[in-house]
Amino acid sequence: MFSKSRQTPAQGSSGVSQPARAAGLASSFSVLAADVTVKGNIAAEVDLHLDGRVEGDVACATLVQGPGSVIKGAVIAQTARLSGTVEGSIAVKELVVLASARISGDVSYETLTIEQGGQVDGRLSHGTHTTAIGHFGDGPKVELIASN
Protein backbone atom coordinates (compact mmCIF):
# COMPACT_ATOMS: atom_id res chain seq x y z
CA MET A 1 0.00 0.00 0.00
CA PHE A 2 2.79 2.47 0.88
CA SER A 3 5.59 0.80 -1.04
CA LYS A 4 8.22 2.80 -2.87
CA SER A 5 7.99 2.95 -6.61
CA ARG A 6 10.71 1.06 -8.42
CA GLN A 7 13.40 3.12 -10.11
CA THR A 8 15.13 2.07 -13.26
CA PRO A 9 18.93 1.69 -13.12
CA ALA A 10 19.34 4.69 -15.43
CA GLN A 11 17.62 6.92 -12.89
CA GLY A 12 18.73 7.89 -9.43
CA SER A 13 16.55 9.11 -6.60
CA SER A 14 16.03 12.49 -8.31
CA GLY A 15 14.33 10.97 -11.36
CA VAL A 16 16.87 12.60 -13.69
CA SER A 17 18.60 10.15 -16.01
CA GLN A 18 22.31 9.42 -15.46
CA PRO A 19 23.37 10.95 -18.83
CA ALA A 20 21.40 14.13 -18.15
CA ARG A 21 22.90 14.44 -14.67
CA ALA A 22 26.40 13.83 -16.02
CA ALA A 23 25.91 16.55 -18.62
CA GLY A 24 24.74 19.00 -15.95
CA LEU A 25 21.19 19.13 -17.29
CA ALA A 26 19.38 18.33 -14.03
CA SER A 27 17.82 21.80 -14.14
CA SER A 28 16.97 22.26 -17.80
CA PHE A 29 14.74 25.34 -17.57
CA SER A 30 14.66 28.78 -16.01
CA VAL A 31 11.61 30.68 -14.77
CA LEU A 32 11.06 34.44 -14.59
CA ALA A 33 8.02 35.03 -12.41
CA ALA A 34 5.27 37.60 -13.01
CA ASP A 35 6.78 40.04 -10.48
CA VAL A 36 10.16 40.17 -12.29
CA THR A 37 11.18 42.88 -14.76
CA VAL A 38 14.40 42.49 -16.73
CA LYS A 39 15.96 45.49 -18.46
CA GLY A 40 18.54 43.98 -20.78
CA ASN A 41 19.01 40.97 -23.00
CA ILE A 42 18.49 37.41 -21.86
CA ALA A 43 20.55 34.60 -23.34
CA ALA A 44 19.92 31.06 -22.10
CA GLU A 45 21.01 27.73 -23.49
CA VAL A 46 18.11 26.05 -21.69
CA ASP A 47 14.33 26.40 -21.85
CA LEU A 48 12.81 29.58 -20.44
CA HIS A 49 9.37 30.10 -18.90
CA LEU A 50 8.58 33.80 -18.83
CA ASP A 51 5.69 35.30 -16.87
CA GLY A 52 7.29 38.69 -16.18
CA ARG A 53 8.40 41.60 -18.32
CA VAL A 54 11.54 41.85 -20.48
CA GLU A 55 12.79 45.08 -22.05
CA GLY A 56 15.44 43.56 -24.29
CA ASP A 57 16.08 40.60 -26.57
CA VAL A 58 15.41 37.01 -25.53
CA ALA A 59 17.39 34.06 -26.91
CA CYS A 60 16.86 30.53 -25.60
CA ALA A 61 16.27 26.94 -26.66
CA THR A 62 12.53 26.93 -25.94
CA LEU A 63 10.42 29.88 -24.80
CA VAL A 64 7.11 29.49 -23.01
CA GLN A 65 5.47 32.86 -22.43
CA GLY A 66 2.66 33.33 -19.93
CA PRO A 67 -0.46 35.37 -20.79
CA GLY A 68 0.48 38.40 -18.66
CA SER A 69 4.06 38.52 -19.91
CA VAL A 70 5.49 41.33 -22.06
CA ILE A 71 8.62 41.19 -24.23
CA LYS A 72 9.83 44.44 -25.81
CA GLY A 73 12.61 43.14 -28.03
CA ALA A 74 13.53 40.35 -30.41
CA VAL A 75 12.86 36.66 -29.71
CA ILE A 76 15.23 33.98 -31.02
CA ALA A 77 14.51 30.34 -30.16
CA GLN A 78 14.17 26.87 -31.55
CA THR A 79 10.57 26.69 -30.32
CA ALA A 80 8.28 29.28 -28.80
CA ARG A 81 4.81 29.02 -27.28
CA LEU A 82 3.55 32.58 -26.86
CA SER A 83 0.48 33.73 -24.97
CA GLY A 84 1.52 37.22 -23.88
CA THR A 85 2.63 40.37 -25.70
CA VAL A 86 5.71 40.59 -27.93
CA GLU A 87 6.79 43.91 -29.44
CA GLY A 88 9.69 42.96 -31.70
CA SER A 89 10.84 40.49 -34.31
CA ILE A 90 10.62 36.73 -33.80
CA ALA A 91 12.86 34.07 -35.39
CA VAL A 92 11.95 30.50 -34.46
CA LYS A 93 11.85 27.05 -35.94
CA GLU A 94 8.49 26.13 -34.40
CA LEU A 95 6.02 28.80 -33.24
CA VAL A 96 2.70 28.41 -31.44
CA VAL A 97 0.68 31.60 -31.00
CA LEU A 98 -2.01 31.05 -28.39
CA ALA A 99 -5.39 32.84 -28.32
CA SER A 100 -4.27 35.48 -25.79
CA ALA A 101 -1.04 36.36 -27.65
CA ARG A 102 -0.47 39.80 -29.19
CA ILE A 103 2.54 40.08 -31.49
CA SER A 104 3.73 43.30 -33.14
CA GLY A 105 6.71 42.59 -35.37
CA ASP A 106 8.00 40.44 -38.19
CA VAL A 107 7.96 36.68 -37.68
CA SER A 108 10.30 34.15 -39.29
CA TYR A 109 9.33 30.49 -38.76
CA GLU A 110 9.45 26.97 -40.17
CA THR A 111 6.30 25.66 -38.49
CA LEU A 112 3.49 27.99 -37.40
CA THR A 113 0.29 27.43 -35.42
CA ILE A 114 -2.03 30.32 -34.53
CA GLU A 115 -4.99 29.66 -32.27
CA GLN A 116 -8.25 31.42 -32.99
CA GLY A 117 -7.99 34.83 -31.32
CA GLY A 118 -4.19 35.05 -31.47
CA GLN A 119 -3.03 38.28 -33.14
CA VAL A 120 0.06 38.90 -35.28
CA ASP A 121 0.63 42.39 -36.66
CA GLY A 122 3.68 42.09 -38.88
CA ARG A 123 5.15 40.22 -41.81
CA LEU A 124 5.17 36.41 -41.67
CA SER A 125 8.13 34.77 -43.39
CA HIS A 126 8.31 31.00 -43.85
CA GLY A 127 11.69 29.37 -44.30
CA THR A 128 14.80 28.24 -42.57
CA HIS A 129 16.58 30.57 -40.22
CA THR A 130 19.62 30.45 -38.02
CA THR A 131 19.55 31.12 -34.32
CA ALA A 132 22.48 32.67 -32.52
CA ILE A 133 21.70 31.99 -28.90
CA GLY A 134 23.54 34.25 -26.53
CA HIS A 135 24.97 36.87 -28.86
CA PHE A 136 23.62 40.40 -28.52
CA GLY A 137 26.21 43.06 -29.17
CA ASP A 138 28.55 43.47 -26.21
CA GLY A 139 26.84 40.72 -24.21
CA PRO A 140 23.84 40.63 -21.94
CA LYS A 141 23.49 43.34 -19.36
CA VAL A 142 20.68 42.49 -16.99
CA GLU A 143 19.01 44.57 -14.32
CA LEU A 144 16.43 42.77 -12.18
CA ILE A 145 13.65 44.83 -10.68
CA ALA A 146 11.16 43.12 -8.39
CA SER A 147 7.81 44.78 -7.91
CA ASN A 148 5.42 44.15 -5.07
Buried (B, 14 or more C-beta within 10 A) or exposed (E): EEEEEEEEEEEEEEEBBEEBEEEEEEEBEBEBEBEBBBBBBBBBEEBBBBBBBBBBBBBBBBBBBBBEBBBBBBBBBBBBBBBBBBBBBBBBBBBBBBEBBBBBBBBBBEEBEBEEEBEBEBEBEEEEBEBEBBEBEEEBEEEEEEEE
